[in-house]
Amino acid sequence: MADYIRKISKNTRSNLITVGTIILIYLACQVLIGAGMMSFLMKGLLMQFCYYGMLAISLNLTVGILGELSLGHAGFMCIGAFTGAFFSKCMINVIQNTFIRFSLALLVGALSAAVFGVIIGVVVLRVRGDYLAIVTLAFGEIVKNVLNALHIGIDSDGFHAAMGAGKLELKEGGTMIIDGAQGIIGIPRNSTFTISVIFLILTYIIISNLVNSRSGRAIMAIRDNRIAAESVGIDVTKFKILAFTISATFAGLAGVIYAHNINTLESSKFGYNMSIMILVFVVLGGIGNIRGSMISAVILTLLPEYLRFLKNYRMLIYAIVLIVMMIFNWSPACIKWRKEHSIKDAAFRLAKKVFKARKEA
Amino acid sequence: MDMLCVKNLSISFGGLHAVDSFSITIKKGELYGLIGPNGAGKTTVFNLLTGVYKPDMGQIFLDGKNITGLSTIEINKAGIARTFQNIRLFKNMSVLDNVKCGLHNKYKYSSLAGIFRLPSYFKTEKMMNEEAYDILKVFDLDKEADTLASNLPYGKQRKLEIARALATGPKLLLLDEPAAGMNPAETEELMETIKLIREKYGVTILLIEHDMKLVAGICEKIFVLNFGIELANGLPQDVLNNPEVIKAYLGE
């Protein structure tokens, strides 16, 4: 009886610890910024940590919990970023209140990413494994390339859209909102570090709560054995689409935050490289390990910045460091070594020694 | 009172008549054995009963309700649960969570209640845990509740699979070679467990088995299948002494 009460609170406790740590780090950063001790570079990275963290957590739901390899996560982020930024750009003079406008932009971005999540989720039901990876990869590239050619402008007649450069003719006084490869320019910079941290925490809590609930168990059951999951009456279709949709929604949210942190939003940023980078965060942090995703997102965002002094060799060294970290984290021999030389045990032994010495004295 | 009534069930794969005119009637609470040489079509019968394959012909009635052609999920909801010949556990989940997956449709709350930890989450999870522990106790697995399913020894994995199937609250339990790979002591223990769950849960059981000691020991009736066709059907002593059956099993 006591076992399961402990179990429920164990999950809640680990959530509290994680959220508490994030808040502490956030406060520490605020103090450092207030005291003027944080470098300009670091300040710029703080928000990146948050939205990359959100992306890594949400992709982990697909890759780690549902067990389907997705290579198009940047596509969902891209949809969220463009729809959110489009909304903000259109409404900049209509809704004066920044809070309401940005909240609505987040909602619009998240919902449109969710819609695409459902669509891809339906496709996911038909294909598995490598084929799914190819489908999602294609999805990401299609989204990127469509937005690369898309021109949307507004003039006194209303909205006009065209594919390809120079095809859109606006009347005098009209403005271009999405300008093809140049993307969206002049998005209000509404994202702040505080908002990003709030959404990071929200993402973490929602996804970790989902995983530790009836729906999460159903999703993991599908991952472990689809046939057995069906045999105990789990609706495979429903839970696969659910997982994909939630994953896409948070990628979309991260996209909106990203878009409102920069001046110019270009679709070329959301290519294959971005999807792979998010996947690397997930793999390094541990497939299925939600907290790990956040930590590795932070480390792997910091790393290339701190390797800048290496100039041309930067990405080479980055790759080597990545391999070393991967081995240290996941090779069985290293796990064994870490267990034998854990900091916790060392601290415990030290405390014991000090205690003993004091007793003798 | 008939729990399962199957009439002329048939399926062919290409030119192979895997199961041909399979008819069986199982009364409520009975323990029926399904035996036959390798490739006789025993597992195919299970797959037909659970909706994995759709029959070419024939009808299946569970407790008077026609369940022919329903999906696996709907058939499970209607009251048939099964285990698999090659164990299919949720390997990377704990023993407790495996059983809780079995309780998936018995205790429900919405995904939103789970995400936002609404009161219904705590209430339902508590009931789920209580029932899951009760089932695990029957199988003597409650001490391993937090172990990963893949870390259990083989015999216990077989037991956990039965526990998970039982958690779905079936009227009819299909066991596909429950004793496969077990040593005599484990088989003995399994026989006791099967008897126990029958008494405790009042479930009707149809089992496939090659271990004749187990079949003769606990089955009340036996059905012999050979090349997809009924060879014999009736009480154990009659069936096992039937010269046709001995011929099919041991050769001439």
Interface residues (C-beta under 8 A of the other chain):
Chain A: M1 D3 Y4 K7 I8 I206 N209 L210 N212 S213 R214 S215 G216 R217 A218 M220 A221 R223 D224 N225 I227 A228 A229 E230 S231 V232 G233 I234 D235 V236 L242 G288
Chain B: T50 V52 S71 T72 I73 N76 K77 A81 R82 F84 R88 L89 F90 K91 N92 M93 L96 D97 K100 C101 G102 H104 N105 Y107 K108 Y109 S111 A113 G114 I115 F116 R117 Y121 F122 T124 E125 K126 M128 N129 E130 Y133 A145 D146 R164 A165 A167 T168
